[in-house]
Amino acid sequence: MRFLYACFVIVLCALIFCEYVADFVVLQKCKWPEIKRKKYVDDPLRAMILADPHLLGPHRGHWLDKLYREWHMTRAFQAASRLFQPDVVFVLGDLFDEGDMVSDKQFQEYVWRYLKMFHLPPGIPLISVAGNHDVGFHYKMHPFFMSRFESYLNNSSVNLYTIKQIHFVVINSMAMEADGCMFCTQAEDQLKNISRTLHCMKYPLEAECARTRRHPYSQPILLQHFPTYRISDTMCEEHDAPYIEAFRERFHVLSKDATDMLGELLKPRLAFAGHSHHFCHSVNRLGIDEYTVASFSWRNKVNPSFMLATITPDDYVVSKCKMLPQQFVFNSYLSAVILCLIVIGFQLRKCIQGRRQSSAAVHRKVN
């Protein structure tokens, strides 16, 4: 029975390591990037940015797939939040895989799972951006989908957040069609209001700015689900897509017109997006750094990652943090099984040799 005990210990160690320890081991290799300039360095904003968790709903995917991969997303996020203790966490859309397909009761359960999975200590905001799987592509957006997303996750088409004097503009990419639809018109009006607010931060002495709140001005940071316009990942300075795909405007990326409108109204200094499920760092059409964040889920990417950004009002530095690869976990369990088979084989060989020796001894006595 010793070999069974040894196998049990091997499998138990593999289970504990893969399911509870490995995320911490892998993520400890990541560090907050440091700003070398001295100004504002004493109290920079530290933002953790992830995208496309795609929590499965009632219609797609096997229950075991849902259980196991969401378990690992939970473990990865909780390990990251404990290790890095960010000031804010942004999730750049496609929180759900079937957000535009479920009833209101099912959506409530969706939101409960999501908030449980991405639970943060009090005082650390979790800012959730709408994606096409949450409210539908432009052609499918409906007041019902939009209002419940805003109600449960406190995010409308366009929002301005100011944290530690850093301004973030969060945008619903699907409302950037500029075709006169209700959602597009509302989003454009909100963008213009935010543009005026930023203008008054920059020029507070102008007459029209007398009643505007007086946050110090800094160029905003753009966060949305769709990347700004680019033809493909060939425009990336770095990327990890397994193959290059030509992007379609309004489906894979924003249109040229929408991208130019954001640049004209907001004049951002940095942009983050998701949607493609693969990492990309590019200098975009607006001439600024843009980071497309890889999917946080093994279901979309076997080697997921997220971004760590250290930001001050006049500077920023961003780094990519690689998460526990799916293949590492499979290889660990496979190694445990092989080791068990070796132990069993060794024990069986020992038993067979012992029986042969016993048979030989009995045969000698008989003779």
Backbone hydrogen bonds in HBPLUS format (Angstrom, degrees):
<---DONOR---> <-ACCEPTOR-->    atom                        ^
c    i                          cat <-CA-CA->   ^        H-A-AA   ^      H-
h    n   atom  resd res      DA  || num        DHA   H-A  angle D-A-AA Bond
n    s   type  num  typ     dist DA aas  dist angle  dist       angle   num
A0004-LEU N   A0001-MET O   3.13 MM   3  5.29 124.1  2.46  98.2 112.1     1
A0005-TYR N   A0001-MET O   3.13 MM   4  6.49 155.9  2.19 151.0 157.6     2
A0006-ALA N   A0002-ARG O   2.87 MM   4  6.17 156.0  1.92 150.8 157.9     3
A0007-CYS N   A0003-PHE O   2.91 MM   4  6.11 156.5  1.97 142.9 149.0     4
A0008-PHE N   A0004-LEU O   2.94 MM   4  6.12 157.5  1.99 145.0 151.3     5
A0009-VAL N   A0005-TYR O   2.98 MM   4  6.25 157.7  2.03 149.5 154.8     6
A0010-ILE N   A0006-ALA O   2.96 MM   4  6.22 158.2  2.00 148.9 154.8     7
A0011-VAL N   A0007-CYS O   2.93 MM   4  6.14 172.1  1.94 158.6 159.8     8
A0012-LEU N   A0008-PHE O   2.88 MM   4  5.97 160.0  1.92 147.8 154.3     9
A0013-CYS N   A0009-VAL O   2.92 MM   4  6.05 158.4  1.97 147.5 152.9    10
A0014-ALA N   A0010-ILE O   3.01 MM   4  6.27 158.9  2.05 148.0 154.0    11
A0015-LEU N   A0011-VAL O   2.87 MM   4  6.06 156.2  1.93 149.2 156.0    12
A0016-ILE N   A0012-LEU O   2.92 MM   4  6.12 168.1  1.94 153.6 156.1    13
A0017-PHE N   A0013-CYS O   2.93 MM   4  6.02 164.6  1.96 148.3 153.2    14
A0018-CYS N   A0014-ALA O   2.92 MM   4  5.97 172.3  1.92 150.9 153.5    15
A0019-GLU N   A0015-LEU O   2.95 MM   4  5.82 161.2  1.99 148.4 154.2    16
A0020-TYR N   A0016-ILE O   2.96 MM   4  5.47 142.8  2.10 137.9 144.9    17
A0021-VAL N   A0017-PHE O   3.08 MM   4  4.70 142.3  2.23 116.7 126.7    18
A0022-ALA N   A0017-PHE O   2.65 MM   5  5.52 154.2  1.72 174.8 165.4    19
A0024-PHE N   A0021-VAL O   3.02 MM   3  5.58 121.6  2.37 114.3 127.4    20
A0025-VAL N   A0021-VAL O   3.14 MM   4  6.46 158.4  2.19 151.2 157.9    21
A0026-VAL N   A0022-ALA O   2.91 MM   4  6.12 168.3  1.92 160.9 162.3    22
A0027-LEU N   A0023-ASP O   2.92 MM   4  5.95 167.1  1.94 149.5 153.9    23
A0028-GLN N   A0024-PHE O   3.03 MM   4  5.95 135.3  2.24 141.3 150.2    24
A0029-LYS N   A0026-VAL O   3.22 MM   3  5.94 163.8  2.25 116.0 120.9    25
A0030-CYS N   A0027-LEU O   2.96 MM   3  5.49 158.8  2.01 114.3 120.9    26
A0041-VAL N   A0038-LYS O   3.22 MM   3  5.45 163.5  2.25 123.7 126.1    27
A0043-ASP N   A0040-TYR O   3.30 MM   3  6.06 149.7  2.40 118.4 124.1    28
A0045-LEU N   A0311-ILE O   2.78 MM 266  5.06 166.8  1.80 163.1 159.0    29
A0311-ILE N   A0045-LEU O   2.81 MM 266  5.06 165.7  1.83 151.0 156.0    30
A0087-ASP N   A0046-ARG O   2.79 MM  41  5.34 157.2  1.85 149.8 157.7    31
A0047-ALA N   A0309-ALA O   2.87 MM 262  5.18 165.3  1.89 157.3 159.7    32
A0309-ALA N   A0047-ALA O   2.91 MM 262  5.18 165.5  1.93 158.1 161.6    33
A0048-MET N   A0088-VAL O   3.03 MM  40  6.45 164.8  2.06 159.6 162.7    34
A0090-PHE N   A0048-MET O   2.96 MM  42  6.41 158.2  2.01 158.5 165.7    35
A0049-ILE N   A0307-MET O   2.92 MM 258  5.05 169.7  1.93 146.6 149.7    36
A0307-MET N   A0049-ILE O   2.88 MM 258  5.05 178.4  1.88 157.4 157.9    37
A0050-LEU N   A0090-PHE O   2.94 MM  40  6.31 168.7  1.96 164.5 166.7    38
A0092-LEU N   A0050-LEU O   2.82 MM  42  6.25 159.6  1.86 148.5 152.6    39
A0296-PHE N   A0051-ALA O   2.91 MM 245  5.90 136.5  2.10 166.1 175.2    40
A0052-ASP N   A0093-GLY O   3.13 MM  41  5.76 140.0  2.29 157.5 167.4    41
A0054-HIS N   A0094-ASP O   2.95 MM  40  5.55 159.7  1.99 161.8 159.8    42
A0055-LEU N   A0095-LEU O   2.99 MM  40  6.30 175.1  1.99 135.7 134.1    43
A0097-ASP N   A0055-LEU O   2.82 MM  42  5.44 154.7  1.89 150.2 141.6    44
A0065-ASP N   A0062-HIS O   3.07 MM   3  5.17 117.7  2.47  99.1 114.1    45
A0066-LYS N   A0062-HIS O   3.00 MM   4  6.36 160.4  2.04 155.7 161.2    46
A0067-LEU N   A0063-TRP O   2.87 MM   4  6.07 164.9  1.89 147.7 151.9    47
A0068-TYR N   A0064-LEU O   2.92 MM   4  6.01 175.6  1.93 152.7 154.1    48
A0069-ARG N   A0065-ASP O   3.08 MM   4  5.92 161.6  2.12 146.5 151.8    49
A0070-GLU N   A0066-LYS O   3.11 MM   4  5.80 152.0  2.19 138.3 146.5    50
A0071-TRP N   A0067-LEU O   3.04 MM   4  6.00 140.9  2.20 133.6 144.4    51
A0072-HIS N   A0068-TYR O   3.07 MM   4  6.39 155.0  2.13 145.7 151.4    52
A0073-MET N   A0069-ARG O   2.98 MM   4  6.25 148.2  2.08 140.0 148.9    53
A0074-THR N   A0070-GLU O   2.95 MM   4  6.11 158.1  2.00 143.8 149.4    54
A0075-ARG N   A0071-TRP O   2.95 MM   4  6.26 162.4  1.98 150.7 155.3    55
A0076-ALA N   A0072-HIS O   2.87 MM   4  5.96 162.0  1.90 146.6 151.9    56
A0077-PHE N   A0073-MET O   2.88 MM   4  6.03 164.2  1.90 151.2 155.4    57
A0078-GLN N   A0074-THR O   2.93 MM   4  6.06 169.4  1.94 154.7 158.1    58
A0079-ALA N   A0075-ARG O   2.94 MM   4  6.01 154.8  2.00 144.5 151.9    59
A0080-ALA N   A0076-ALA O   2.93 MM   4  6.10 160.5  1.96 146.3 152.0    60
A0081-SER N   A0077-PHE O   2.83 MM   4  6.04 165.9  1.85 156.8 160.4    61
A0082-ARG N   A0078-GLN O   3.10 MM   4  6.13 150.7  2.19 139.2 146.5    62
A0083-LEU N   A0079-ALA O   2.94 MM   4  6.08 159.8  1.98 149.9 155.9    63
A0084-PHE N   A0080-ALA O   2.88 MM   4  5.84 168.5  1.89 154.6 157.9    64
A0085-GLN N   A0081-SER O   2.98 MM   4  5.13 142.3  2.12 121.1 131.3    65
A0089-VAL N   A0125-PRO O   3.03 MM  36  6.36 161.6  2.07 164.0 169.5    66
A0127-ILE N   A0089-VAL O   2.86 MM  38  6.23 166.9  1.88 168.8 170.6    67
A0091-VAL N   A0127-ILE O   2.97 MM  36  6.34 159.2  2.02 158.2 160.3    68
A0129-VAL N   A0091-VAL O   2.90 MM  38  6.07 166.7  1.92 178.1 175.8    69
A0101-MET N   A0098-GLU O   2.96 MM   3  5.13 159.4  2.01 117.2 118.1    70
A0099-GLY N   A0133-HIS O   2.84 MM  34  5.61 117.4  2.24 155.5 171.4    71
A0107-PHE N   A0103-SER O   2.85 MM   4  6.09 146.9  1.96 146.0 156.2    72
A0108-GLN N   A0104-ASP O   2.95 MM   4  6.22 151.1  2.04 145.5 152.4    73
A0109-GLU N   A0105-LYS O   3.19 MM   4  6.54 154.4  2.26 144.1 150.2    74
A0110-TYR N   A0106-GLN O   2.91 MM   4  6.17 149.2  2.01 142.1 151.4    75
A0111-VAL N   A0107-PHE O   2.86 MM   4  6.17 162.8  1.89 156.9 159.2    76
A0112-TRP N   A0108-GLN O   2.97 MM   4  6.21 155.9  2.03 146.2 153.1    77
A0113-ARG N   A0109-GLU O   2.99 MM   4  6.25 160.7  2.03 150.0 154.2    78
A0114-TYR N   A0110-TYR O   2.90 MM   4  6.16 161.6  1.93 153.6 159.4    79
A0115-LEU N   A0111-VAL O   2.90 MM   4  6.05 170.5  1.91 156.7 158.1    80
A0116-LYS N   A0112-TRP O   3.01 MM   4  6.08 146.4  2.12 141.6 151.2    81
A0117-MET N   A0113-ARG O   2.86 MM   4  6.01 155.8  1.92 148.7 155.4    82
A0118-PHE N   A0114-TYR O   2.91 MM   4  6.11 161.8  1.94 153.8 158.5    83
A0124-ILE N   A0121-PRO O   3.31 MM   3  6.10 157.4  2.37 144.5 144.8    84
A0134-ASP N   A0131-GLY O   2.96 MM   3  5.16 149.8  2.06 105.6 115.4    85
A0135-VAL N   A0131-GLY O   3.17 MM   4  6.52 156.6  2.23 161.6 166.3    86
A0136-GLY N   A0132-ASN O   2.77 MM   4  4.39 128.7  2.03 116.8 127.6    87
A0140-LYS N   A0137-PHE O   2.86 MM   3  5.31 144.2  1.99 113.0 124.4    88
A0141-MET N   A0137-PHE O   2.99 MM   4  6.11 124.2  2.31 154.0 169.7    89
A0145-PHE N   A0142-HIS O   3.01 MM   3  5.39 114.0  2.46 109.7 124.1    90
A0146-MET N   A0142-HIS O   2.99 MM   4  6.23 170.4  2.00 164.2 167.3    91
A0147-SER N   A0143-PRO O   2.84 MM   4  5.74 166.1  1.86 145.6 150.2    92
A0148-ARG N   A0144-PHE O   3.24 MM   4  6.27 161.0  2.28 143.4 148.2    93
A0149-PHE N   A0145-PHE O   3.17 MM   4  6.29 155.2  2.23 143.4 150.2    94
A0150-GLU N   A0146-MET O   2.99 MM   4  6.21 165.8  2.01 153.7 157.6    95
A0151-SER N   A0147-SER O   2.83 MM   4  5.92 150.0  1.92 141.1 150.4    96
A0152-TYR N   A0148-ARG O   2.93 MM   4  5.98 169.6  1.94 149.6 151.4    97
A0153-LEU N   A0149-PHE O   2.91 MM   4  5.70 154.4  1.98 146.0 153.6    98
A0154-ASN N   A0150-GLU O   2.80 MM   4  4.78 119.9  2.17 126.3 130.5    99
A0172-ASN N   A0157-SER O   2.70 MM  15  4.91 131.1  1.94 158.0 162.3   100
A0159-ASN N   A0170-VAL O   2.89 MM  11  5.14 155.3  1.95 146.4 153.7   101
A0170-VAL N   A0159-ASN O   2.83 MM  11  5.14 156.2  1.89 150.0 156.7   102
A0161-TYR N   A0168-PHE O   2.82 MM   7  5.08 166.2  1.84 153.5 158.3   103
A0168-PHE N   A0161-TYR O   2.73 MM   7  5.08 166.4  1.74 159.0 163.5   104
A0163-ILE N   A0166-ILE O   2.92 MM   3  5.21 155.3  1.98 150.0 151.2   105
A0166-ILE N   A0163-ILE O   2.90 MM   3  5.21 155.6  1.96 111.5 119.6   106
A0221-ILE N   A0167-HIS O   2.82 MM  54  6.26 146.6  1.93 146.7 157.3   107
A0169-VAL N   A0221-ILE O   2.87 MM  52  6.12 164.6  1.89 157.7 161.4   108
A0223-LEU N   A0169-VAL O   2.96 MM  54  6.14 163.0  1.98 160.0 157.0   109
A0171-ILE N   A0223-LEU O   2.98 MM  52  6.38 155.9  2.04 160.7 168.2   110
A0175-ALA N   A0172-ASN O   3.05 MM   3  5.65 159.9  2.10 117.6 124.0   111
A0176-MET N   A0173-SER O   3.13 MM   3  5.42 150.5  2.22 118.4 117.7   112
A0185-THR N   A0181-CYS O   2.87 MM   4  6.04 166.6  1.88 164.0 166.9   113
A0186-GLN N   A0182-MET O   3.06 MM   4  6.20 160.1  2.10 144.0 149.8   114
A0187-ALA N   A0183-PHE O   2.90 MM   4  6.06 158.4  1.95 144.8 151.1   115
A0188-GLU N   A0184-CYS O   2.90 MM   4  6.10 159.3  1.94 149.6 155.1   116
A0189-ASP N   A0185-THR O   2.99 MM   4  6.21 157.9  2.04 147.9 153.7   117
A0190-GLN N   A0186-GLN O   2.96 MM   4  6.23 157.9  2.01 149.0 155.3   118
A0191-LEU N   A0187-ALA O   2.86 MM   4  6.10 153.2  1.93 147.9 155.7   119
A0192-LYS N   A0188-GLU O   2.95 MM   4  6.20 156.8  2.01 148.0 153.7   120
A0193-ASN N   A0189-ASP O   2.97 MM   4  6.25 153.5  2.04 146.9 154.2   121
A0194-ILE N   A0190-GLN O   2.95 MM   4  6.20 159.4  1.99 148.7 154.1   122
A0195-SER N   A0191-LEU O   2.80 MM   4  6.02 151.5  1.88 146.1 155.1   123
A0196-ARG N   A0192-LYS O   2.95 MM   4  6.22 153.9  2.02 145.4 151.3   124
A0197-THR N   A0193-ASN O   2.91 MM   4  6.23 153.3  1.98 145.2 153.2   125
A0198-LEU N   A0194-ILE O   2.87 MM   4  6.13 163.1  1.90 154.6 158.1   126
A0199-HIS N   A0195-SER O   2.93 MM   4  6.11 152.2  2.00 142.9 151.4   127
A0200-CYS N   A0196-ARG O   2.93 MM   4  6.18 152.3  2.00 147.2 153.9   128
A0201-MET N   A0197-THR O   2.99 MM   4  6.32 140.7  2.15 142.1 153.4   129
A0202-LYS N   A0198-LEU O   3.06 MM   4  6.34 148.5  2.16 143.6 151.7   130
A0203-TYR N   A0199-HIS O   2.80 MM   4  6.05 148.4  1.90 146.4 156.3   131
A0206-GLU N   A0203-TYR O   3.32 MM   3  6.01 170.7  2.33 120.7 123.5   132
A0209-CYS N   A0206-GLU O   2.95 MM   3  5.38 153.8  2.02 113.4 122.0   133
A0210-ALA N   A0207-ALA O   3.30 MM   3  5.61 166.2  2.32 118.0 117.5   134
A0212-THR N   A0209-CYS O   3.16 MM   3  5.21 165.2  2.18 109.9 114.4   135
A0269-ARG N   A0220-PRO O   3.01 MM  49  6.24 157.3  2.06 170.7 174.1   136
A0222-LEU N   A0270-LEU O   2.93 MM  48  6.28 163.6  1.96 157.7 156.5   137
A0272-PHE N   A0222-LEU O   2.81 MM  50  6.22 150.1  1.90 156.9 166.8   138
A0224-GLN N   A0272-PHE O   3.21 MM  48  6.62 152.6  2.29 147.8 155.5   139
A0274-GLY N   A0225-HIS O   2.90 MM  49  5.02 156.9  1.96 125.8 133.3   140
A0254-LEU N   A0227-PRO O   2.92 MM  27  6.30 162.1  1.95 163.3 169.2   141
A0247-PHE N   A0231-ILE O   2.83 MM  16  5.38 177.6  1.83 150.5 150.8   142
A0235-MET N   A0232-SER O   3.33 MM   3  6.20 172.2  2.33 118.0 120.3   143
A0236-CYS N   A0233-ASP O   3.07 MM   3  5.17 163.6  2.10 106.3 110.7   144
A0237-GLU N   A0281-HIS O   2.65 MM  44  5.63 148.8  1.74 155.3 164.4   145
A0238-GLU N   A0281-HIS O   3.34 MM  43  5.22 151.7  2.42 136.6 141.7   146
A0281-HIS N   A0238-GLU O   2.89 MM  43  5.22 156.3  1.95 147.4 150.0   147
A0240-ASP N   A0279-PHE O   3.18 MM  39  5.57 144.3  2.32 142.8 142.5   148
A0251-PHE N   A0248-ARG O   3.26 MM   3  5.49 158.2  2.31 124.7 125.8   149
A0252-HIS N   A0248-ARG O   2.90 MM   4  5.33 162.6  1.93 148.7 154.6   150
A0253-VAL N   A0248-ARG O   3.35 MM   5  6.46 159.0  2.40 149.3 149.8   151
A0250-ARG N   A0253-VAL O   2.65 MM   3  5.57 131.8  1.87 156.2 170.9   152
A0259-THR N   A0255-SER O   2.98 MM   4  6.16 162.5  2.01 150.1 155.2   153
A0260-ASP N   A0256-LYS O   2.90 MM   4  6.14 163.0  1.93 154.0 158.5   154
A0261-MET N   A0257-ASP O   2.88 MM   4  6.09 151.2  1.96 146.3 154.7   155
A0262-LEU N   A0258-ALA O   3.04 MM   4  6.31 158.7  2.09 150.6 154.8   156
A0263-GLY N   A0259-THR O   3.06 MM   4  6.36 156.1  2.12 147.1 154.1   157
A0264-GLU N   A0260-ASP O   2.91 MM   4  6.12 155.6  1.97 148.7 155.1   158
A0265-LEU N   A0261-MET O   2.95 MM   4  6.10 164.5  1.97 154.2 157.8   159
A0266-LEU N   A0262-LEU O   2.91 MM   4  5.65 161.1  1.95 144.5 150.7   160
A0267-LYS N   A0263-GLY O   3.04 MM   4  4.84 138.8  2.21 115.6 127.6   161
A0271-ALA N   A0289-ASP O   3.04 MM  18  6.41 146.6  2.16 152.2 159.8   162
A0291-TYR N   A0271-ALA O   2.92 MM  20  6.35 157.3  1.97 147.1 150.7   163
A0273-ALA N   A0291-TYR O   2.98 MM  18  6.38 150.0  2.07 152.7 153.1   164
A0293-VAL N   A0273-ALA O   2.73 MM  20  6.07 169.6  1.74 157.3 154.9   165
A0276-SER N   A0274-GLY O   2.93 MM   2  5.88 142.3  2.08  97.6  91.5   166
A0295-SER N   A0277-HIS O   3.30 MM  18  4.45 166.2  2.32  98.7  96.3   167
A0280-CYS N   A0292-THR O   3.02 MM  12  4.91 143.7  2.16 137.2 138.4   168
A0292-THR N   A0280-CYS O   2.77 MM  12  4.91 163.4  1.80 148.8 154.1   169
A0282-SER N   A0290-GLU O   2.97 MM   8  5.36 167.3  1.99 157.1 161.3   170
A0290-GLU N   A0282-SER O   2.78 MM   8  5.36 156.1  1.83 164.7 165.2   171
A0284-ASN N   A0288-ILE O   2.91 MM   4  5.73 149.2  2.01 167.2 158.1   172
A0287-GLY N   A0284-ASN O   2.86 MM   3  5.33 163.0  1.89 118.6 123.6   173
A0300-ASN N   A0297-SER O   3.16 MM   3  5.65 148.3  2.27 110.2 117.3   174
A0301-LYS N   A0297-SER O   3.06 MM   4  6.25 145.0  2.19 145.2 155.9   175
A0326-GLN N   A0302-VAL O   2.92 MM  24  5.23 166.5  1.93 157.7 161.4   176
A0323-MET N   A0304-PRO O   3.02 MM  19  5.62 170.5  2.03 146.8 145.2   177
A0306-PHE N   A0321-CYS O   3.07 MM  15  5.40 151.4  2.15 141.0 149.4   178
A0321-CYS N   A0306-PHE O   2.79 MM  15  5.40 175.8  1.79 168.1 167.0   179
A0308-LEU N   A0319-SER O   2.92 MM  11  5.36 166.1  1.93 159.2 163.4   180
A0319-SER N   A0308-LEU O   2.88 MM  11  5.36 158.4  1.93 154.6 161.8   181
A0310-THR N   A0317-VAL O   2.95 MM   7  5.46 166.4  1.97 167.5 168.7   182
A0317-VAL N   A0310-THR O   2.95 MM   7  5.46 141.9  2.10 150.1 160.9   183
A0312-THR N   A0315-ASP O   2.89 MM   3  5.16 177.7  1.89 147.0 146.3   184
A0315-ASP N   A0312-THR O   3.42 MM   3  5.16 161.0  2.46  99.9 105.1   185
A0328-PHE N   A0325-PRO O   3.18 MM   3  5.41 129.4  2.45 100.3 112.6   186
A0330-PHE N   A0326-GLN O   3.15 MM   4  6.52 165.4  2.17 154.5 158.1   187
A0331-ASN N   A0327-GLN O   2.80 MM   4  5.94 162.3  1.83 150.8 156.1   188
A0332-SER N   A0328-PHE O   2.91 MM   4  6.06 146.3  2.03 141.0 150.3   189
A0333-TYR N   A0329-VAL O   3.02 MM   4  6.35 163.3  2.05 155.4 158.4   190
A0334-LEU N   A0330-PHE O   2.89 MM   4  6.07 157.5  1.94 148.9 156.1   191
A0335-SER N   A0331-ASN O   2.83 MM   4  5.95 153.5  1.90 142.5 149.6   192
A0336-ALA N   A0332-SER O   3.00 MM   4  6.26 150.5  2.09 142.8 150.8   193
A0337-VAL N   A0333-TYR O   2.96 MM   4  6.25 156.7  2.01 149.3 155.1   194
A0338-ILE N   A0334-LEU O   2.91 MM   4  6.17 162.4  1.95 151.5 156.2   195
A0339-LEU N   A0335-SER O   2.87 MM   4  6.02 157.8  1.92 146.3 152.8   196
A0340-CYS N   A0336-ALA O   2.93 MM   4  6.15 150.5  2.01 143.0 151.2   197
A0341-LEU N   A0337-VAL O   2.92 MM   4  6.24 156.9  1.97 149.8 156.0   198
A0342-ILE N   A0338-ILE O   2.88 MM   4  6.19 150.5  1.97 147.3 155.7   199
A0343-VAL N   A0339-LEU O   2.94 MM   4  6.22 158.6  1.99 147.0 152.5   200
A0344-ILE N   A0340-CYS O   2.80 MM   4  6.08 163.1  1.83 154.1 159.0   201
A0345-GLY N   A0341-LEU O   2.74 MM   4  5.87 160.4  1.78 145.7 151.9   202
A0346-PHE N   A0342-ILE O   2.79 MM   4  5.98 158.3  1.84 149.2 155.3   203
A0347-GLN N   A0343-VAL O   2.92 MM   4  6.12 157.5  1.97 146.9 153.3   204
A0348-LEU N   A0344-ILE O   2.80 MM   4  6.04 160.1  1.84 153.5 159.1   205
A0349-ARG N   A0345-GLY O   2.90 MM   4  6.06 160.0  1.94 147.4 153.0   206
A0350-LYS N   A0346-PHE O   2.96 MM   4  6.18 150.5  2.05 141.3 149.6   207
A0351-CYS N   A0347-GLN O   2.88 MM   4  6.17 151.8  1.96 146.7 154.6   208
A0352-ILE N   A0348-LEU O   2.85 MM   4  6.10 161.8  1.88 153.8 158.5   209
A0353-GLN N   A0349-ARG O   2.93 MM   4  6.11 160.9  1.96 146.9 152.2   210
A0354-GLY N   A0350-LYS O   2.92 MM   4  6.12 152.5  2.00 141.8 149.8   211
A0355-ARG N   A0351-CYS O   2.89 MM   4  6.20 155.2  1.96 150.0 156.4   212
A0356-ARG N   A0352-ILE O   2.94 MM   4  6.18 156.6  2.00 149.0 155.6   213
A0357-GLN N   A0353-GLN O   2.91 MM   4  6.15 158.4  1.96 147.8 153.7   214
A0358-SER N   A0354-GLY O   2.91 MM   4  6.15 152.2  1.99 143.4 151.5   215
A0359-SER N   A0355-ARG O   2.82 MM   4  6.03 159.9  1.86 150.1 155.5   216
A0360-ALA N   A0356-ARG O   2.86 MM   4  6.06 154.3  1.92 146.8 154.0   217
A0361-ALA N   A0357-GLN O   2.96 MM   4  6.17 151.7  2.04 142.6 150.2   218
A0362-VAL N   A0358-SER O   2.95 MM   4  6.24 159.5  2.00 150.4 155.7   219
A0363-HIS N   A0359-SER O   2.91 MM   4  6.08 154.3  1.97 143.8 151.4   220
A0364-ARG N   A0360-ALA O   2.99 MM   4  6.24 151.1  2.08 145.0 151.9   221
A0365-LYS N   A0361-ALA O   3.09 MM   4  6.37 154.0  2.16 145.8 152.5   222
A0366-VAL N   A0362-VAL O   3.06 MM   4  6.31 155.3  2.12 149.4 155.7   223
A0367-ASN N   A0363-HIS O   3.12 MM   4  6.33 154.4  2.19 144.0 150.5   224
